[in-house]
Amino acid sequence: MKSKFLRFLIPALTLLILVSTAVSGQDKIAPRLAEKLTTATENEILPVWVFFTDKGQNRQAQLDRVEQNLLSHARARRLRNRPADRLVDFYDIPVPADYVRTVARKVVRIRHKSRWLNAVSVEATAAQIGELKNLSFVKKLDIIHRFKGPEIPVENPVGAAPFFSGKGTHSLNYGPSFTQVNQINVPALHDLGYDASGVIICMLDAGFNNLQHQALAPLNILHTWDFVNGDSIVWDEAGQMGSGNHGTATLGTIAGFAPGHLIGPAYGASFLLAKTENTDWERHIEEDDWVAGAEWGDSLGADVISSSLGYRDFDPGQTSYTWQDMDGNTTIVVKGADIAASRGIIVVNSAGNEGSSTPSNPNTLVSPSDG
């Protein structure tokens, strides 16, 4: 009798474990990824977030090591915003290397590692995603959202309007840029001797061309990185579509310095230039590039992150965020921006170009400006 019971019990338990594992693995796949998998072809490569359950053992030892490796400017920034005994936390601990190695063996490639999100972004097929969900240390799998930015219209140049340069009234000759900086009362601060010396600004944008221009040549550019193509070249390269002029424009607006022509409010700052948007004609933007750029800026001591990129409308084939999702808690990029702010970084992001709200669209914000 006992042997018959065991012969029944063992297969039943085995089946229960297998079913439980399958259900558990399926629960790890986020709804938007599950939706995409229903239409994915066998060899289609999908961009996917792989979120981990933990960051391994010996957390205190890891925190001590992270704090020891803080750059002096990053340490000083955190000391202005945090108690000295809590300069670092869980978000600063790197993603476990053994987790990354295991995942790397099962996917096409690793795109980025995110200590803030405790995740890696990867490219993988549907079959590989099926393997990832069965890893015990994988908490969740989700699609990397790709956004399509609005096309920038090309306008015919117009003649220069009359302007007041501030010459003779203020300590600097702003040329045509006086109107814009005077709107926010910058000349009065410059007259008092204030500029942005000692401040590190991390720019996240579509690329930066013509850095030899007379208004940009004086800038102190500390580091550059292209998170789209994985190199240090942030200007347009031969063979690439589109242009990186948007980053050039925002950089010049912030800190250009050519007296009599252009003076930005933050002249004198030092810069980290990150290309986080694919500058093809379709203007594809992927959220993991933005988060990777923000983490890079944090590690190099950025005091400010300036981003003129916004995220809401997805590429065809993906379900876009709704205006209700612009709640400061939903998107990956707003989570990244919140973590950056918790490190003492001032995050300045454009609110979008969608205009006023309408009854059908009460919130025209794009993320992460909803944070």
C-alpha positions as CSV (number, residue, x, y, z in Angstrom):
1,M,0.0,0.0,0.0
2,K,2.8,2.4,1.0
3,S,4.7,1.7,-2.2
4,K,1.6,2.4,-4.3
5,F,1.1,5.7,-2.6
6,L,4.7,6.7,-3.2
7,R,4.4,5.7,-6.9
8,F,1.5,8.1,-7.1
9,L,2.9,10.9,-4.9
10,I,6.3,11.3,-6.6
11,P,4.9,11.9,-10.1
12,A,2.2,14.2,-8.7
13,L,4.8,16.3,-6.9
14,T,7.0,16.4,-10.0
15,L,4.1,17.6,-12.1
16,L,3.1,20.2,-9.5
17,I,6.7,21.6,-9.4
18,L,6.8,21.8,-13.2
19,V,3.5,23.5,-13.4
20,S,4.4,25.9,-10.6
21,T,7.7,26.8,-12.3
22,A,6.0,27.4,-15.7
23,V,3.3,29.6,-14.1
24,S,6.0,31.5,-12.1
25,G,8.1,32.1,-15.2
26,Q,5.1,33.3,-17.1
27,D,4.3,35.8,-14.4
28,K,7.6,37.4,-14.9
29,I,6.7,38.6,-18.4
30,A,5.1,42.1,-18.3
31,P,1.9,42.6,-20.3
32,R,3.5,44.8,-23.0
33,L,6.2,42.2,-23.6
34,A,3.6,39.4,-23.6
35,E,1.6,41.3,-26.2
36,K,4.7,41.7,-28.4
37,L,5.6,38.1,-28.1
38,T,2.3,37.0,-29.6
39,T,3.3,38.6,-33.0
40,A,7.1,38.2,-32.9
41,T,8.6,36.0,-35.6
42,E,11.0,33.2,-34.8
43,N,14.2,35.1,-35.6
44,E,13.0,38.6,-34.6
45,I,15.3,40.3,-32.1
46,L,13.5,42.2,-29.4
47,P,14.9,44.9,-27.0
48,V,14.1,43.7,-23.5
49,W,14.6,44.8,-19.9
50,V,15.8,42.0,-17.6
51,F,15.2,43.0,-13.9
52,F,16.9,41.1,-11.1
53,T,15.7,40.0,-7.7
54,D,18.7,41.2,-5.7
55,K,22.2,42.5,-5.8
56,G,24.0,39.5,-4.2
57,Q,25.5,39.1,-0.8
58,N,27.6,41.3,1.5
59,R,25.7,44.5,0.9
60,Q,27.6,46.5,3.5
61,A,31.0,45.5,1.9
62,Q,29.6,46.6,-1.5
63,L,28.4,49.9,-0.1
64,D,31.8,50.6,1.4
65,R,33.5,49.9,-1.9
66,V,31.2,52.1,-3.8
67,E,31.7,55.0,-1.4
68,Q,35.5,54.6,-1.6
69,N,35.3,54.9,-5.3
70,L,33.2,58.1,-5.4
71,L,34.8,60.9,-7.4
72,S,35.5,64.0,-5.4
73,H,33.0,66.1,-7.2
74,A,30.3,63.4,-6.8
75,R,31.1,63.1,-3.1
76,A,30.9,66.9,-2.6
77,R,27.5,67.0,-4.4
78,R,26.1,64.2,-2.2
79,L,27.4,65.8,0.9
80,R,25.3,68.9,0.1
81,N,22.2,66.8,0.0
82,R,22.7,63.8,2.3
83,P,24.0,62.9,5.7
84,A,27.7,61.9,5.7
85,D,26.9,58.4,6.8
86,R,24.4,57.8,4.0
87,L,26.2,59.0,0.9
88,V,25.5,55.8,-0.9
89,D,22.6,53.3,-0.9
90,F,21.2,50.2,-2.7
91,Y,20.9,52.1,-6.0
92,D,24.7,52.7,-6.1
93,I,25.6,49.0,-5.9
94,P,26.5,47.5,-9.3
95,V,24.4,44.8,-11.0
96,P,25.8,41.4,-9.9
97,A,28.5,40.4,-12.4
98,D,27.6,36.7,-12.3
99,Y,23.9,37.5,-13.2
100,V,25.1,39.6,-16.1
101,R,27.4,36.8,-17.3
102,T,24.7,34.2,-17.2
103,V,22.2,36.5,-19.1
104,A,24.9,37.4,-21.7
105,R,25.3,33.7,-22.6
106,K,21.6,33.4,-23.3
107,V,20.9,36.6,-25.4
108,V,22.1,38.2,-28.6
109,R,23.8,41.0,-26.8
110,I,23.8,43.1,-23.6
111,R,22.9,46.7,-24.4
112,H,23.3,48.5,-21.0
113,K,23.7,47.6,-17.3
114,S,21.6,49.7,-14.9
115,R,22.6,49.8,-11.2
116,W,19.7,52.1,-10.5
117,L,17.1,49.7,-11.9
118,N,19.0,46.6,-10.9
119,A,18.6,45.4,-14.5
120,V,20.3,44.9,-17.9
121,S,18.8,45.8,-21.2
122,V,19.4,43.1,-23.9
123,E,18.5,42.1,-27.4
124,A,17.0,38.6,-27.5
125,T,14.7,36.3,-29.5
126,A,11.4,34.9,-28.2
127,A,13.1,31.6,-27.5
128,Q,15.8,33.3,-25.5
129,I,13.3,35.3,-23.6
130,G,11.7,31.9,-22.7
131,E,15.0,30.8,-21.2
132,L,15.5,34.0,-19.3
133,K,12.1,33.8,-17.5
134,N,13.2,30.5,-15.9
135,L,16.3,32.0,-14.2
136,S,15.8,32.1,-10.5
137,F,17.4,35.6,-10.1
138,V,15.3,37.2,-12.8
139,K,12.4,39.2,-11.3
140,K,10.7,40.6,-14.4
141,L,11.0,40.9,-18.1
142,D,9.6,43.9,-20.1
143,I,9.9,45.4,-23.5
144,I,12.3,48.3,-24.0
145,H,10.0,51.1,-25.2
146,R,11.0,52.8,-28.4
147,F,9.5,56.1,-29.0
148,K,9.1,58.2,-32.2
149,G,9.9,61.8,-31.6
150,P,8.1,64.5,-33.6
151,E,9.7,65.5,-36.8
152,I,11.4,68.9,-36.6
153,P,10.1,71.2,-39.4
154,V,12.6,73.0,-41.5
155,E,11.7,76.7,-41.6
156,N,12.9,79.3,-44.0
157,P,15.3,81.8,-42.3
158,V,13.9,85.2,-41.5
159,G,15.6,88.5,-41.2
160,A,17.1,89.5,-37.9
161,A,14.7,91.6,-35.7
162,P,16.0,94.7,-33.9
163,F,17.4,93.9,-30.5
164,F,19.0,95.4,-27.4
165,S,22.3,93.7,-26.5
166,G,22.6,95.0,-23.0
167,K,25.9,96.7,-23.9
168,G,26.6,99.7,-21.7
169,T,23.8,98.7,-19.3
170,H,25.3,95.4,-18.2
171,S,28.7,94.0,-17.7
172,L,28.5,91.7,-20.7
173,N,27.5,92.3,-24.3
174,Y,24.8,89.7,-25.0
175,G,24.1,90.6,-28.6
176,P,20.8,89.1,-29.9
177,S,20.7,86.7,-26.9
178,F,20.0,89.5,-24.5
179,T,16.2,89.1,-24.9
180,Q,16.1,85.5,-23.9
181,V,18.5,85.7,-20.9
182,N,16.8,88.9,-19.7
183,Q,13.5,87.1,-19.5
184,I,14.9,85.1,-16.6
185,N,16.9,88.0,-15.1
186,V,20.3,86.4,-15.9
187,P,22.1,89.7,-16.7
188,A,21.6,90.9,-13.1
189,L,23.3,87.8,-11.8
190,H,26.2,88.0,-14.2
191,D,26.6,91.7,-13.1
192,L,27.1,90.4,-9.6
193,G,29.9,88.2,-10.7
194,Y,28.0,84.9,-10.8
195,D,28.6,82.4,-13.6
196,A,28.5,78.6,-13.7
197,S,32.2,77.9,-12.9
198,G,32.6,74.8,-10.8
199,V,29.3,73.3,-12.0
200,I,29.2,70.1,-14.1
201,I,26.2,69.8,-16.5
202,C,25.4,66.5,-18.2
203,M,23.6,67.0,-21.5
204,L,21.4,64.1,-22.8
205,D,20.5,64.9,-26.4
206,A,20.6,63.8,-30.0
207,G,24.2,64.7,-30.7
208,F,26.5,67.7,-30.7
209,N,27.9,69.1,-34.0
210,N,30.3,71.9,-34.7
211,L,31.9,72.1,-31.3
212,Q,34.6,74.2,-32.9
213,H,32.1,77.1,-33.4
214,Q,33.3,80.3,-31.8
215,A,30.5,80.2,-29.3
216,L,31.2,76.6,-28.2
217,A,35.0,76.5,-28.5
218,P,35.5,78.1,-25.0
219,L,33.5,75.3,-23.3
220,N,35.2,72.9,-21.0
221,I,34.0,69.5,-22.2
222,L,35.1,66.8,-19.7
223,H,33.8,63.6,-21.3
224,T,31.6,62.5,-24.3
225,W,29.8,59.2,-25.0
226,D,27.4,58.0,-27.6
227,F,25.0,55.6,-25.9
228,V,23.4,54.7,-29.2
229,N,26.5,53.5,-31.1
230,G,28.8,52.7,-28.1
231,D,31.7,55.1,-28.8
232,S,32.9,58.5,-27.7
233,I,31.9,60.4,-30.9
234,V,28.8,62.5,-30.2
235,W,28.7,64.4,-33.4
236,D,27.5,63.2,-36.8
237,E,29.6,60.6,-38.6
238,A,29.9,59.9,-42.3
239,G,27.1,57.5,-43.4
240,Q,24.7,58.4,-40.6
241,M,21.3,59.7,-41.4
242,G,19.8,62.8,-39.8
243,S,21.8,65.3,-37.7
244,G,22.8,66.1,-34.2
245,N,22.0,69.8,-34.5
246,H,19.4,69.7,-31.7
247,G,22.1,69.0,-29.1
248,T,24.3,71.8,-30.5
249,A,21.4,74.2,-30.2
250,T,20.6,73.3,-26.6
251,L,24.3,73.4,-25.6
252,G,24.7,76.8,-27.2
253,T,21.6,78.2,-25.5
254,I,22.8,77.0,-22.1
255,A,26.4,78.0,-22.2
256,G,27.5,79.5,-25.5
257,F,30.0,82.3,-25.1
258,A,30.7,84.7,-28.0
259,P,30.3,88.3,-26.6
260,G,28.3,90.5,-29.0
261,H,26.6,87.4,-30.4
262,L,25.6,84.8,-27.8
263,I,26.1,84.4,-24.1
264,G,24.3,81.6,-22.3
265,P,23.2,81.8,-18.7
266,A,25.5,79.0,-17.6
267,Y,28.7,80.0,-19.3
268,G,31.7,78.8,-17.4
269,A,30.2,75.4,-16.6
270,S,32.0,72.1,-17.4
271,F,30.1,69.6,-19.6
272,L,29.5,65.9,-20.0
273,L,27.9,65.3,-23.5
274,A,25.9,62.2,-24.0
275,K,24.2,61.2,-27.2
276,T,21.1,59.2,-26.2
277,E,18.9,59.6,-29.2
278,N,19.3,57.9,-32.6
279,T,19.6,60.7,-35.1
280,D,18.0,59.0,-38.1
281,W,15.2,60.7,-39.9
282,E,12.6,58.9,-37.8
283,R,14.1,60.1,-34.5
284,H,13.9,56.9,-32.6
285,I,14.4,57.2,-28.9
286,E,15.0,54.3,-26.6
287,E,14.5,54.6,-22.9
288,D,17.5,52.5,-21.8
289,D,19.9,54.9,-23.5
290,W,18.5,57.8,-21.4
291,V,18.9,55.9,-18.1
292,A,22.4,54.8,-19.1
293,G,23.3,58.4,-19.9
294,A,21.9,59.6,-16.5
295,E,23.8,57.0,-14.6
296,W,27.0,57.9,-16.5
297,G,26.5,61.6,-15.5
298,D,26.0,60.6,-11.9
299,S,29.2,58.6,-11.8
300,L,31.2,61.5,-13.3
301,G,29.9,64.0,-10.7
302,A,27.2,65.8,-12.7
303,D,25.4,68.5,-10.7
304,V,22.7,69.0,-13.3
305,I,21.2,66.8,-16.0
306,S,19.7,68.8,-18.9
307,S,17.5,66.8,-21.3
308,S,15.4,68.1,-24.1
309,L,14.0,64.6,-24.9
310,G,10.5,63.5,-24.0
311,Y,8.8,60.1,-24.0
312,R,5.2,59.2,-24.6
313,D,4.2,58.0,-28.1
314,F,5.6,54.6,-29.0
315,D,6.6,53.3,-32.3
316,P,4.0,51.4,-34.4
317,G,3.3,48.0,-32.9
318,Q,3.6,49.1,-29.3
319,T,0.9,50.4,-27.0
320,S,1.7,54.1,-26.2
321,Y,1.5,55.5,-22.8
322,T,-1.6,57.5,-22.1
323,W,-1.9,60.9,-20.5
324,Q,-2.9,59.1,-17.3
325,D,0.5,57.4,-17.2
326,M,2.2,60.8,-17.0
327,D,1.9,60.5,-13.2
328,G,5.5,60.7,-12.1
329,N,5.7,57.0,-11.3
330,T,5.1,54.9,-14.3
331,T,7.8,55.3,-17.0
332,I,11.3,53.9,-16.8
333,V,12.8,57.4,-17.6
334,V,10.9,59.1,-14.8
335,K,12.0,56.4,-12.3
336,G,15.6,57.1,-13.5
337,A,15.1,60.9,-13.1
338,D,13.8,60.4,-9.6
339,I,16.8,58.3,-8.6
340,A,19.1,60.9,-10.1
341,A,17.4,63.6,-8.0
342,S,17.8,61.5,-4.9
343,R,21.6,61.6,-5.6
344,G,21.5,65.4,-5.4
345,I,21.4,66.0,-9.2
346,I,19.1,68.7,-10.5
347,V,17.2,67.2,-13.4
348,V,15.9,69.7,-16.0
349,N,13.7,68.3,-18.7
350,S,11.6,69.7,-21.5
351,A,7.8,69.5,-21.0
352,G,7.2,68.7,-24.6
353,N,5.8,70.5,-27.6
354,E,2.3,69.3,-27.5
355,G,0.7,72.7,-26.6
356,S,-2.3,73.2,-24.4
357,S,-4.4,70.5,-23.0
358,T,-7.7,69.4,-24.6
359,P,-10.8,67.6,-23.3
360,S,-9.5,64.4,-25.0
361,N,-5.9,64.9,-23.8
362,P,-6.0,66.7,-20.5
363,N,-2.2,66.2,-19.9
364,T,0.2,67.1,-22.7
365,L,3.4,66.4,-20.6
366,V,6.0,63.9,-21.8
367,S,8.1,61.9,-19.4
368,P,10.3,62.4,-17.4
369,S,9.0,66.0,-17.0
370,D,6.0,64.5,-15.3
371,G,8.2,63.6,-12.3
